[in-house]
Amino acid sequence: MDYEKEIRAVVQARVGKMMELCASAEKAFSNPFWDCAVTAVFRHAATGETLRIEGFHDGIDEAGKQVWKVRWMPAQAGAWICELAARPAAPGLSLAVPIEVAEAEGAVRGFLRTVPERSWSFRYDSGEPMFLLGDTIYNLFGGHYCGVELAPILDRRQAQGVNYIRARAQVSPYHPKLRNVWQTRDCWPWGGSAQWPDFKELNTDYFKAVDEVMEMLAEREMGVELVLEAWMLEFPFNDRGKFLPEHEELWIRYLVARYAAYPSLYIWCPANEYDFYPGTAEYHPEADRWFRRLARLIKEADPYKHPVGVHQWSHKLPLHERFGDCEELDVYLIQTDWFKEFEVRGSMSPMCLWMERQLRFHAPTKAKAALCSEFGYEKAEGCFTLEGHQLFDHHHTRRGQWRAGFSGYPVVHGFDNTWGAYLTVETDAVGAAYLPIYRRFMTEDVNFDAMVPAPELLIEVQGTEEEGTAPLCVADDALGVVAVYFPAAGGCKLALPDGGEAAYAYAYAWLNPRSGERLPAEPSCGGGGVGGTRFETPPPAPGDSAADSNWVLYTKRQGWAGAVSNRTF
């Protein structure tokens, strides 16, 4: 049965500012999540451009009626008409809404996109490159739902340079064995309970808390990698006899409908360690097909086509061989084999060994964007989580970010005080202090977007990749800026253009990645050209250990401003 379409008054909106339309049903559905689907079609009067957006049920309004919402991010000014309809048709859910969209008040970055052909792989719709520096706060949403004050945590991470958070849509009961110290109430996001679930319903109170966090992130120009299914080892994702494909589709469509319009939605991650599907801790070839199905579903449901990423555990088969032909996949969210250093050497993991090799294994080309999304979790005083995390200290954190960045990959960190069971920065991990030093160098000393790995400039080095002591080099195309990261004390010969010519006169400096201190640098021999220019890292300071010793060499052609700021050193 069709119902007469209600014509509403003109609604005002603005480019780059998310708007929300609400509609209330005149009759109640037995299960509004399952029994009714609401869709809106937005049409631009002048251009005819259309956008189809799915709505979502969001509880009961003040009049006691079931309410549906549609969220839209306008990208074009002018007159629009929104036609909203329900299936099955229902009174109150058939609307025509004229919308006048004004121009943006200022610059609008838009959504995050992948540009794998570029050196850093990420840009906003505006064309602005993004220096992605992340942290893992899996229980970001659950913490807020339980009353954790998130503003100090987000503000601290933002001040340290973080703009990207890995967070899961629901709170995971899987690990660690330690209970979440912040959790004050049940965070089950579906209907019923974990003991007696109803996967055809969703907990709107929980998702209203998630909304608030997404707004907090947007206000800070931060964004989230939204992990839709946390672990395949946990209920309900390990019980496909109860959590049916139809339940999974409802879950995915609901999350996409509710959050796709937020500027703080950066990347969809269908599952953390997807390869454990359907429920055991090993790689399953069936998981590849399952992932492809979910990626197609997300891209179909998402009107803005946010990037979809794949996050793995296994290193048996590289991601590019599993998904190189998957059109719906945009980014490899690579987890390194972060326990391997301990397994091989039987000790702590201060060197963050073999990270570069593992990143290349999964993403050897620029066919798709890639980032280092997980490489271990630094222990934090007073915040014990897992025994395995005690292997990772601030040296691992520091070397990990420089190894990733100088290999051409953005990096996401993890700290025990914010990773899962704890949500506090009052006792922050030691290595968190190294993040702003790294960010400042990559965004102020050099232009990260112009720098690419340049191993060919290292014509002679001390150390090897196997031992984790070989230096890494990045440079811009014109060799106006060349930088070398030394994960351990050592030296190298650098093939800079002949320094004897005025046009190729370079200035040199050392950066201490632990303190941010800058020291003058002078070649130990050579003047560029064919023979190369040799550099030796500064001597250790009194009290320094071998784990302390790492340096960054920064060389800049004098007068060069083509790829960097005008900062001097």
N, C-alpha and C positions, 0 to 999 in steps of 0.2 A: 504494500500500500504506500502511495506517495503522499507526502504532506506538503502543504503550502509553504513556500520558502519565505522565511522572515527576512525582511530588508532592514538592516540596521543603519544607524546614523554613521556618518563618516568618522573614521578613526585616524588619528594622527600618528605618524611613525617617522623614523629618521634613519638614513643610511648608516649602517655600522652599529646600530643599537638594537639588540634583540627585543622583539615585541611578542606579546602573548595574547591570544584570543581564547575566550572561554565560552562554552555552551553547556546548558543544563537540560537534561532530558525531562520531559513532562511525565513520562512513565518510568518506573524503576525496572531495571533488568535484574534477573536473579543473580547473575555474575557479570558485572559490567566490563571486567577485563576480558572475559572469554566470549560473551554473548553479543558484543557490539564492537564494530570497528568504525572509527571516524577518520575521514580523509578530507583535507583541504586542498583546493587548487587555487593558486595565486596567479593572476593574469595581469600583465602590464598593458594599460589601455593603448599606449602609443605604439609599442613595438610588438605586442602580441606574445612576448616572452611568457612562458608558463613555468610554474614550479609546483610539483605535487608533494605534499607533506602529510605524513601520518600523524594523527592525534593520539593522545593517551588519556586514560581515565585517571583522575586525581582526587578521588574521594567524594565527599559530600559538601555542597555549598551551604551558605547560611540559611537558605530556605529549606534545607533538608533534601535537596535534589542531587542526583548523581551528576557530576560535572566532568567534562572532557576539555582538554586544552590542546592548543596548537601553538608551537613556538617557531618563530620565523626571524631570520636575520636578513633584512632588506639590503640589497646591494646596488639598487638602481632607484634614483629619485623619480617622482611622477605619480600619476594616478594609477592605482591598482584596484582590482576587485578580487575578493576572496570568496569562493563558493565552498561551503562546508556541507558535507553529506555524511549520513551514517548508513551502515549495512548491518542489520536490516534498518530500513527507514524508521525514524522515530520522531515524534513531535518534539520540538525544541532543538533538534540536531540537524535542521535543514536551514541554512543561513546564507545570505549574501551580504558581504561586508565591504563597503567602499573604503579604501585606505589611501590617504594622501601621504606620500613619503617625501620628506624634505631632504635636502642635501646634508651631508655630514657637517658637524660643527668644526671639525678639524681633520687631521690626517687619519685615515682608517687603514690599519694593517691587513684586516681580513683574516682569513683562516690560514693555518699552516699547510704548506704543500711540500712535496718532495720534488727535487730537481737533481736526479742522480748524476747528471752530466756535469754539475758544478762541484767544486772541490769540497764543499761542506754539506751539500745535499738537501738543505732545507731553506725555504723562503716562504714569506707570507704572500698573500694575493697581491699586495702592493708592490712586490718585487724586492722588498727589504730582506736581506739575508739574515738568517737566525743563527746565532752562536748558541747551540744547544748544550746546556750543562745541567745535568739532572741529579735527582736524589730519589731514593726508593722509600716511600712512606705508604706501605701497603694498606694500612688501616686508617688512612686519612679521613675517609667518610664515616667509618664506624666510630672513630674517636670523637668526631664532632657530635654525632648522634648521642654519644654517652656523656657529653658535657665537657670534653677536653677543650681548653682554650687554644685554638689553632693559630690565632693571629701572631703570637710571639714566635711560634715555630716557623710559620711561613715568612715572617719578617726577617728572622735570622738567616734562613736559607737564602732569601732574596738578597740580603746584604752580602752574603758570601758568593753571590753570582749565580745561584740556581734559578732557572726559569722553567724547569720541566720536572714533573713529579710522576713516578710510576705508582699507581694506586689501583686497588682492585674494587670492583663494584660492591662486593659483599665481604663481610668479615669471615676469614677462614679459620675453622677450628682445627685445621690439620697440624700445624706446628708453629712454634715449638711446644714441647710438653708443658712448659711454663704457661700459666694462664695469662691473658692480657691484663696487665695491672691497671689499665685505664678503663676497663670494661665494667660498666655499672648496670647494664641491662641487656636483654636478648637482642641481638642484631640480625635475626633471621629476616631476610628481605621478601620472602614469599608469604603465602597464607599458611595458617596452621603453625606447626613447629617442626623442628628437625626430626622429632620422634614421630610426628603425625602430619606430614607435609601436605599442603594443597598448592600444587604448582600452577594452578589455573587462576590464582590470585596473587597480588603483590601488596607489600606493606608500604602504603603511601606516606606514612609518617617518617619512615626511614628515608624514603627518596626525597622528601621535602628537606631533610637535613643535607642530603647530597647536593640538592639545588643550592643551598646556602654556601657550601664549600666551593662549588663551581663559580659562584658570584665572587667569593673572596679571592679566588685565583684570578678571575678576569680583572678585578680592580687592581691587582698587582702586576698585570701583564705577564702572568705565569699560566702554564697550561699543564694538562694531564694526559698521560698515556693511560687510558681507561681499560684495565684488564677485566674482561667480561666474565671469564670463568677462571677462578684463581688457580686451582690445582686439580688435575684429573684424578689424583689419589684420594680426594675427599668427597664426602657426600654433599650434594647429590650427584656430582659429576662422575663418580665411580660406580654409579648404579643406574645404568641406562634402561633397566627394567622398570624403574620408578620414574626417573627423569626422562620422559619420552622425547622424541624429536619435536613433537608438537609443543611440548612445554618449553623446550629450548628455543624454538622459534618465537614464542610469545615473549620470553625473557629478552632475547636479542632485539626484537622489534620495539619492545617497550623502552629499553635503554636508548636505542637510537632515536626514537621519537622524542624522548624527554631531553636528551642532551646534545643532539647534533647541532643545534642553533647557537650553542655557547661558544664565544671566541676562545674560551679556555679549554675546549676539547681539541687536543692536538692529534692524537693517534688512537685508533681502535686496536686493541690487542685481544683477539678472540679468546686466547687462553695463555696463562703462564705455563711454560713447559708443555706445549700442546702435544708433544710426541708421546706423553704418558697416556693419552686417550687409547683405549677406553677405561683405564684404571689401574695399571701397574707401572712400576718405575723402570721402564725400558722403552726403547724406540719401537713403535708399531707402524708398519707401512700403512695400515688402515687409517692412522691418524692424519696422514697427508690428504687423503680424500675427505676426511671429516673437516679438516681445516679449509680446504677449497670450498666446501659447501657453505661453511659459515662466512667466509670472505665474500662469496657471491651474495648471500643473504644481506650482509651489512651494506654492501655497495648498492644493492637494489633498494634498501630501505632508507639509506642516507641521501637526502636531496642535495647535500653539499659535497659529497664524495670525499670526505676526510680520508687521509691515508690509513691503510690497514697494514699492520705489522705482524710478523710471525716471530715468536719467542720459543727457543728450543732448549733442551737439556743435552741431548745426545750429540756426540761428535763423530759418530760412525759414518754419516753421510752428510756432505756439506749442504747448507741451505740452498745454495744456487743450483745444485743438482735436483733437489726436491721440488723447488718452486720457481725456477728460472723462467718457466713458461706460464706462470699463473698471472693472468692479466689483472686480477682483482687485488693482488698483493703489491704493496708499494715499498715496504721497508723491511730489511732484516734486522730484528732486535736480537743481537747476538749475545748469548751467554757464553763466557769463556769457561775453560776447564780449570776453574780457580782452585781446586784441591790438588791439582797435578804436581805443583811445586813441592807440597808436603809429601805426596805419595812417592815422588822420586828422591827427594833429599831428606825426608824424615825430620824436618825442622820447620820453624816459622817461615813465612812467605814474604819477606821484606822486598824481594826483587820484582815481584809480580811477573814471574818468568813466562815467556812464550806467548804473551798476550798478542803481540803483532802477528805471529804465525797463525794463531787460532782465528783471529779476525780475517786474515787473508784466506784461510781455508774455507770459510763460509761465504765470503764476499770478495772474490779476487778481482772483480771488475766493477765498473760503475753502471752496470746494467740496471741495478736497483739501488735505492738509498740504503745505507747501513749505518748502524751505530752500535757501540758497545753498551748494552743495556744492563749487564750484570757481570761483575768480576770479583765478587766477594763482599763481605760485610765487616767493617772495622769494629773491633771490640770497643766498648766504652765503659769507663769506670762506674761501678754500681748498677750496671744494666746488663747482667749476664743473660744471654738467650740460649745459645747452642754451644756445645763444646767445640765444634768445628770452627766457629767464628773466632775463637781465641787465637787462632793461627794468624789472624790478619790484623796488623797494626797500622799506625799512621804512615810508615814507610811504604807499605803495600798501596795504600790510598794515593799517596803522592806520586809514586812511580806509575801507577795505573793510569792516571789522567794524562800524564805527559806521554807515556807510551802510546795511548790511544790517539791523542791529538796529533802527535808527530807521525802517526801512521795514516792520518786522514779520516779518523772516525770520531764523531762526538761521543761523549762518555756520560754514563749515569752511575752515580755513587750509591753506597749503602752504608748505614751506620746503625749499630745496635740500639742506640738510644732513640731512634725514630723508625727503624725498620718494621717492627711488628708488635712485640709484647709491650714495648715502652713507647711513649710519645712525650718526650721531654728534650729540651735543649739546655736545661739548667746544668746538666753534666754532659756537655757535648763531647763527641769523640775528638781526639787530638787532631786527626787529619783533616777535619772540617776547616781548620784554619788555613789550609793550603789552597783551598778552592779559589778565593779571591786573587791570590797571586797568579795562579794559572789563567784565570779569566782576564785579568788585567793585561797580562802579556799577550794573550791571543787576540784581544780586541783593541788594545791601545798601542802596544809596541809594534805589533804586526797586524795586518788585516787578514784575519783568519780565512775570509772568503777568497782571498787571492793566493793563499799558500797551499802548495801541494807537496807530497813526499818527493824528495829529490835524492835518492840514494846514490845516483851517479856522481854527485858532487863530492862524495866521500871516497877519495882515491886511495887513502891508506888509513886504517883504523887500528886501534888497540881494542881487543875484546871480540867476542863472538855472540851471535844471537842465541846459540845453545846455552851459553853461560849467563846470558842476560846482561852482558857488559858492553855490547856493541852500540855505538851512538846511532841516533836517528836524525835525519836531516829533512827540513822543509824549506821551500823557497818560492818566490813568485816567478812568473814566467820570464821577466826581464832581469832576474837576479839582482833587483834593487835591494831586496832584503833576503838574507839567508840565515837560518837559525839551526842550531844543532843541539839536541838533547843528549847528554851523557848520563845514563842511568848509574854509572859507577865512575870513579876517578880514572882518567885515561887521557888519550889524545887522538888527534886525527890530522890528516892533511886534507885541506878543503880546496877544491878546484874553483876558486874565484877568478874572475877576469883579472888581467894584469893590473895590480895595484900601482904600478909605476906610471900609468897614464892618468891624467887628471880626471878624465871622465869616469874612471873606475877606481877612484880612491875611496876606500872603505874605512868606516869607524867601527870599532869592536867593543863589546862589553860582555861581562859575565853577569848572569842572574842566578842568585841562590834560590832554588825552588822552596826551601824551607822557611826562609825569612823574608824573601822579597828584596833583599839587599842587592844592589848593583855595584859591581867592581869594574875598574878599567881592565881591558884585555889587550894584550899585545901578542902578535905572532912570535913563536919561538924560533922560526926560521922560514925562509922563502918569502917571495913577494907576489904570489899569485901566478897566473899563467900555467904552463904545462907542468911545472914541478909542484905546484900546489903551495898553499900556505898552511904551515903547521901550527897547531894550538895544543897546549897542555892545560888541563883543568887546574884551578888554584890548589895550593896545598891545604890539607885539612887543618881546621882550627883546633886549638887545644881542647881535648875532651871528645872530639868527634869520633864516632865509630865508623866502620866500613859501611854500615847501613845508612849513615848520614850523608855519605858522599855521592852527590849528583849535582849536575850543573847544566845551565843552558847558555850556550854561546849565541850572541846576537850580533850579526854583522849587517851594517846598513851603508849603502853607497852614499857618500856625502852629497847633500843637496837633493837626495831622492825623496819624492813625495808622491810617487805614482801609485803606491799600494799600501801606504801606511799613513798614520797621522803625523803631525809635525812634532810629536814628542821627541825630546832629545834625551840623551843619557850621558 
